Each structure stands twice: as structure tokens, then as C-alpha cells.
């Protein structure tokens, strides 16, 4: 059943290829060695092999040009007002008119996500079944996997709404699963993250590079999940855990060092996915050669929305003139080729935690003064060389936070798109969103149904229990 029906074989294959070298993996394919439950058991026979299997999940997410890290960011960025593209694969997202047979949606956003879910479910089964792992290692690896599953389901439910939610490895059952209500998916996300909190180590590995998931990463992501669920008290509480964490010593850099926020040694980083050469996925994606216009850029209206003295404008955006035409590139990552770089793929940063807590506090009427929305917001504004906020009422503060998120998190994992979708409209809050307010006037043919992507037609053909999202042809 294409993508999901081959779920069981796919997961086993990925684990085995992770454990073997490139050459031996090639040989494995050539000789047609059978994939069995025994092979899966071997993957979790020792601490070292189990660790390699879990590292395969990290690798899968950033696997070159096809990694879901890239597609989450670029597709959702083009769906909002923060990115624009001249690449055909992204044009339907930019126009908010995605065909149901879109290869990008089917192959990457859907199948790519479920491939990682498959790995997670196989890992959970393998870890639970192993009797030979060191208890502490087993616990931490299980925490990493539970986090990864929650992370992927977070993006699936935000992109597609109700989705199938396989939690096991039975290919027959998984191939027939219907879409479950998004409320159930959100509940599972919270459950997995709470499990991860109890299972994960508090600290990072001794290397000092924050590229493995630990308890603070789970805390930080749970704060985001609670924010999306409008659970303001818990969002504030989880963000505070991260901000005040003394073991990992997170800190907002001085404004003079804002250009270094995305270097892999930055104290602002909570979690980043490492790579062998130190060149982020996003360096070559956003930064084209001199004299060559980037295929993915920031619209001029977005660029002009920054305040004049904002250091992010100078350090995180590159203005390029190509044949007399001006364009604006995301320049958070400076390296674009070679080896020996110092940039990984930053997934979560401390700045987001301050903005989450600011929004939660604003909703809780903690608007100004110490330990308030304003004090959290100003932490980010001062780092950007801006004056403190002048907002004093809840509507003013929420709008100020929206603007700060717009200028802080652009080009990163679709934050802008997700923010516009989750925030009620200022015009018709009962039944519209900020996506309607902002994208309606600038996107030709915009309809509210475009806030969910279509279920790939190939999936509906393979599994008749899947129902298409509103606004798309069946």
C-alpha cells in the first residue's frame, strides 16, 4: 500500500542500513538478504547498536536534499508570507493551491514524515523487547524516540489536520488506518513528550554540541505544544523550566554577537541536528552564489516590515542585486559549501522560549513589569538593538509578540505559517484566523481551506478509509 503498507519492511531496512557501513549496506541490497524480526532484534542487542539505530532517525530527517527538515521549512514558509520561490515544486505552496497529486506533498511531507514515524515505532518495539541494554541507556534512547514521534506528529497534525496515527508495526493494520481526530493526535503528542521528560537525561553528551535530544529539549517542545493548545499556564511553566535551567546554561547572546546565534556552539541553541561537514541544510538552500539570484527568497514587503535599526535585518538577511534586480536572502546560516564548517540545523532556540512565555503571560494578563510578557519580549528586542515594547494592553501585546515572532523565527520550520493559522483573526475571530487577515489580501484566490494541505491522492487510492480535506477534489 505504498508508503504506509510497506511500513514494516521500510523500518527494518532503515535500521539495518544505519548499523552497517555504506559499502556493506550496498552489499546487503545486492545479495537480497531477508529482512526478519531477528534482524530487528540484533539492532537492539547492544548499547552501541541501539544507539546507532536511534541515530538513524536523526539522519533520516536531514538526508540530503530530500530530508523532511528542508521540506517542512520551505513548504510552510512559501505557504505564508515569509518566503517566495521560483522553483516549480514550491509554487503551489506559494499560491496556496496544492494539487492532490503533488509529488512534494506525497513524497516528502506525508511519506517522509511517516517513514520517520515507522522508524520510531520499530525503535520503541525493539527497545521494549531488548533484555540486554544497560537500563540508563535504554531509558534515554526510549526518551529520544518518544520525542521524535511527538515531533513528527506535531507537524503532521498541523499540516494535514486529522491524520492516521500508527503507534505499532503491523503493516496490515497500518495500511488500513483512518484519519483520527486531531484532538487525539495532540493528546498522543503530549503523552509522548511527558514520557520523554521522565526518560531522558538532563544533560547533553560530553561533546558540548547540543545535537542530541535531552530533557530540556522535551521541556521546550512541550511548551510549544501547550501554547498551540492554548494551555497558557503549562506553556509558561515549561518555558520557564528551560529559561531557568542552570545545568545547560542557555543564554541570549549580546546584540554584538547576534550574527553568531546559529553557530553550533551558541548558548542560545536548545537542539540542533548535526552533520559531518558543518554546513547546514539551509546554508546552500538560501544562499546562492554571488551574482545568482536565490530560488528561495524573502518578499520585499516582509523585508520592509523590520524596524530600521533591527540588527537581525543586517545580520540575518542578505540583500543581493542580480542584473539590476534586488532580492533578499535568509542569511542566518553563512556557510554554503565545503567542509570544516560550524553550523548545524538548529531546530529549537532559547529565543522561542521567551516568545512562548511572553505570549502565555499576555494571555494570563501578566502584561507589564517584572516577570511579564513585556519583560520577556524585551529580552529579544534588546538583543536585536531595539527599544523595549510600548505595548500595555492585551491586544497591543499580542500583536507585538506576533511581530517579534515574525522577525525572529523567519525561515525556520514554518513558524510563521503555523502562527498565522493558530491565531484568531483580528477581524472575524470567531471563524477566521490571522492567515485570512494577512494572506487573503496578498494571495490571489486565497480560501481558508488552504490552511490544511491535501491528503495525497495516492494515499486515498491505496487506503479508501482516508477522506480528503475540505476544498480539495477527492
N, C-alpha and C positions, 0 to 999 in steps of 0.2 A: 504494500500500500504506500509506496513512495513516501519517503521522509519519516513517517511515523511507523508504518508497518514493518520497516526494516530496522526499527529502533534497537532491537535486541542485538542483532549482528553488528550494527554500527558501533554501539557502545563497547562491545568486546574488542572489536578491531582497533578502535582508537586507543584503548588501554594497552593492548599488546604493542602497538607501534610506538607508544610513549616509552615503554620499557626497553625496547630494542634500539640499537643504533640505526642510522639511516640505511646503511648497507644491508644489515640483517633484516630490516623491515622490508626492503625491496625483495630480498630472497624469500621472505615469508609469503609475499604475494605471488611470486613466480612459481613456487612449488605447490601452492594451493593447500597449505596446511589447514586442517579443520579447526574451526573456532568452536570451542566447547566450554562448558561450565568449569572444567578442570583448569583451562587457561585463565579464566577469571579468578579462580581461587589462587592460582600462582601469583597473580598480580598483587595479592594482599597477604602473601606468605611471610614477608619480612618487612621491617620498618622501612628499609631502603626502597624496596619495590613498591610498597604502598605510597610512599612519598612521591615516587616517580609518576605513579598513576594519577595522583591528585594534581601534580604539576602539569599533567596533560590537559587539565581543564583550563588552566591559565593560558597554556599555549594555544589551545583551540580558539580562544576568544580573540586573539590577535594574530591569527595565522595569515600573515602577509596581507595581500590586497583583499582577501576575502573574509577577514576577521570581522566578527559582529561589532566589535568596538568601533570600527570605522563606520559601518553602516548605520548603527544607532545614531551616531553623531551627525553624519552628513544627511541622512534621510529626514530626520526630525528637524535638523537645522534648516533645511530647504523648505520644509512644511511651514515653518514660521516666517518671521521677517528678518532673521539674523543672517541667513546665508542665501546666496543665489549661485546658480551653476549653469555652465554652458554644456555640461555633459548630459547626453541623452537619457542615461539611466536615472538621473535625478530630476529631470524636467517635470515629469508627472507629479513629483512631490512638491516642487516649487509652485506648480499650478494647482495643487490640491485636487487633482483629478487622476487618481491612480487606477489604471485598468485592472480588472480582476485577474488577468493573466500576466501581470507584471512579473518579470523574472527576478527583479531586485527584491520585491516583496516576498515572493515564493521561496527563492533560493537562499536568501540571506536573513531577512528579518524573521521569517517564520521557520524555515528548515534549519537555518544556522542556530537559532535560539533553541529549538527542540533537540538539536544534536548535542548541545551542552547539557540540557536537561537529562538526556539519555545518559551521558557520562556521569552526571551527579547521581542518578538513581542506581546505576551499576555500582558506583563507589559506595553508596550507602549500604547496598546489599552485600558488597564484598567486605566492607569494614565490619558490619554486623556479624557476618559469618566467620570472620577470622578469629582463631584462637591463639595465634602466635605473635601478635603485635604487642609491643610494650604499651601498657594501659595509657600512659600520658601521651604517647604518640598517636594512638588510636583515637583518643578523645579530641586532640587538636585537629587531626585530619578530618574527623567527622564534622567538627565545627566549621572548617573551611568549606566542606561540601554543602552543608546545610545553608551556609551563607550564599554560596554560588547559586544554588537553586532558587533561593529567595530573590537574588539579584536579577536573574533572568526572568522569573515570573513577574517581577515588578515591571520590566519593560514590555513583556508580552501583554499584560493586562492594560497597560497604558496605551499601547499601540493598537490593540485589537478589541479591547473590552472583554467580554466573556470569551474564554478560551478553554480548549481541552486541558486537563491538568493531570497528566500521568505522574504517579508517585511510585510506581513499581516498574518491573522489567518484562512483564508479559506482553509480547508483541501482538498477540491476537486481541487482547483486551484493549491495548493502547490504540490499535488501529481503528477501533470502533467507538472510541470515547466521544461523547457530545461536548459541546461547549458548556462549561459550568458557569453559574452567575459570578460576576466579578467580585461580589462580596465574599464568596468562598475562596477565591484566589487570594484576595487581600488577607483573609484570615490565615491561610496557609503561609503566606509570606511572613506575617507576624510570628507565627508558631516557629517557623524555621529560624528566624532571627533570634528569638528568645532561646531556642535550643543552642544556637551558635554562641550566644553570650555565656552560657554555662559551660560550654565545652572548650572554648578557645583559650589559648594562652593570653596573658595580659600584655606581654612584650613582643616585640619583633625579634626575628632571628638576630644573632650576634653581628651580622654583617653591617647593621646600621642602615641599610637600604630598605625602605618601607614597602617591600614588594610582596609580602605575604600577609594574608588576612589574619588579624588578631581580634581580641575582644573590642578594642576601641573602634575598629572598622565596623563591627556589627552594631555597636552603640550608635555610631554616626549614621549608618544606613537606616537603622530603626527610627532615628529622629526624623529622617526624611519621610519614611513611610507614615509615621504618626502625623506629620504635617499634612500630607496628602489626604489623610483620613479625617482631618480637622480635629484631631485629638491634641488640643493645644497644650494641656498640662504635661502629657507624656512627651510631646515633641520638645518642649522646653527642658524637661528633666534629662532626656537622653543627650541633647546637645550640650547641656551643662556638664555632664559626665566627661565628654570629650574635651571641651574647652578647659576644664579644670584638671585634666589628667596630668599628674605630676610624673608618672613613670615614663611616659613617652615624650613629655616636654614639647608639645605642639606650641607654636607661637606665630603670630602675624609679624611679618618682616617689617623693617623700617621702610618708609617710602623710597629711600635712596637705593634699596635693593629689590624694588618691585620687578625689575627685569629678570631676576633670578628665581622667581616663585616656582617655575616649572623645571628647575634643575633637580636632578634626582636626590640631592642631599638637602633640599629645602625643608625647613622645620614646619612649613605650612602643609606639607603633604601628609595625608592620613593613609592613603593607599594608592599605589601605582603598580602597573603591570610591567615587569622588566623585559628587556630584550638583550640580545647578545652584543649588539654594536653601539648601544647608547643613542640610537636615532629613533625618536618616537614615530609612531604611525602617522601622527599629524604634522610632523615637520615637512616631509615631502608632499603630503596631501594638500597642505595650504600654501606652501612657499615654493613657487615656481622659480626657474632660473631667471636671472636679470634679463630684461627685455622681452620676457614671455609672460603674457597675461595669465593669471591663475584661472583654472577652470572652476574653482570654488572661491567665492569672494564675499565680502560684506557689502550689502547695498549701501549706496551713498547716504540715503536717509537715516539708516542705522548709525553710520559713522558720524553724521552731523548731530545725532542726539546726545552725544557725550558733552559734558561740561568742558569749557575751554581749557582749563588748567589741569584736567584729569591726566595723571601720569600713565594710566592704562592706555590712553589714546596714543601716547608716544612710544611706549614700550611693548604693547601687545597688539598693535595694528601697524602694518607697513603700507605706506602709500606708494603706489607704483604708477609710473607713466609709461605706457607702451604705445608707440606710434601715435602720440598725441592724445591717447585715451587714458584717463585716470581710473585706477582700481584700488581696492582696499583689501589687503590680505590679513587673515588671522596670523599674528606673529607671536603667539605665546611660546611656541617652540621654535628655536633658532636653527637647529641642525636639520639638514635635509638629505645628507648622503655621507658615505664614508664609514669609518669605524672609530672607536675610542670616544664616542660622544658621551654626554652626561644628562641625557633626557630619556625618560621612560614615558609610558602612557598614564598620566595622572587621572585617576578615577574619582577620588574624593579629596577635598581640601578643607582646611580649617575655616576659611572664609565662608563656605557654605553653612557651616555650623552656626556661625554668628548670625547669618541671614535667616536661617531657620528659627533660631531662638528669638531674633528680633520680631519676626512675623508672629510667632506664637505669643510673645509678650504683648504685642499690639492687640491681638485678638482677646487677650486676657485683661485689657485696659491698663497694662503697665507701660504707659506711653513715654514718659519723660523722667529724668532724674537718674539716680543710681539704679543699677540692675534693671534697666528698662529697654524697651525697643530702641529708643534713641541712642542709648549708650552702646548697644551692640552695633547698630547701624554706623555710628560714628567711628567705630574701630576700623571698619572697612573704608570709610570715606577718608579718614586721616591718612591711611596707607596709600590712598590714591591722590594725595595732595589736595584734598577738598576740605572745605569748611564743614563743620557739623551741620546736621539736618536742622531745618527750621520747622519741621512738621510738629504739630502739637495735638491734633485731633486724630481719631482712629482712621477716617478716610484719607487724611493727608499722609499719615504714617504708612498705611498700607500701600499707597501709591508710591511713596518714596522708596519703600522696600522693593516694590516691583521694578522700579527704575534701576535700583542698585543691583538687583539680580541680573537685569538686562545687560548691564555694563561690566559686571564681574564674571559671569558664567558663560558668556557667548562662546560658541564654537566647542562646547563641552557637553557631550552626551545628551543633547536635546533638551537641556534645561529650559530654554526659552519657550519651546513648543509645549512642553508639559506644564509650565507655569501658566501660559495663556489658556490652556484647556481646563485647568483645575480651578481657576479663579473666576468667580461670578462677574458677569458684565456690570459695568457702571451704569449702563442704560436700561437694561432689562434683566436684573439679577435673578429673577425667578426662573427664567428658562433659557438664558443665553450666557455666554462666557466672554472672557476678555479676548479670546480668539475671534469671536464675532465682532467685537468692538474694533479691534486693530487690523485684522486680516480682511474683514469684509470690504472696507473702503479701498484696499490696495490690491486685492487678488480678484481678478476677473472671474465671475461665476462662482464665487465663494458660497458654500452652503454649510450649515452647521454639521451635517452628517460627515463632512470631510475630517472631522476631529478623530474619527476612528478609521484605520486603514482597512481595506477589503481583505476578507479571508481568501487566500489564493484559490482560484478556480480548480486547480489540480487537486487540492486537498478535499474540496467538496465533492469532486468526482470520485475520489478514492474512498471517501467516508460520507455517505449520504446523510448521516446524523448531524453534520455540520450545517448550520444555517448562515447565510450571508448577512453581513451588516447592512443596516438601512442606507439607502442612497446608492447602492451598487446593484448592477444587474446580477441575478442569481448565477 
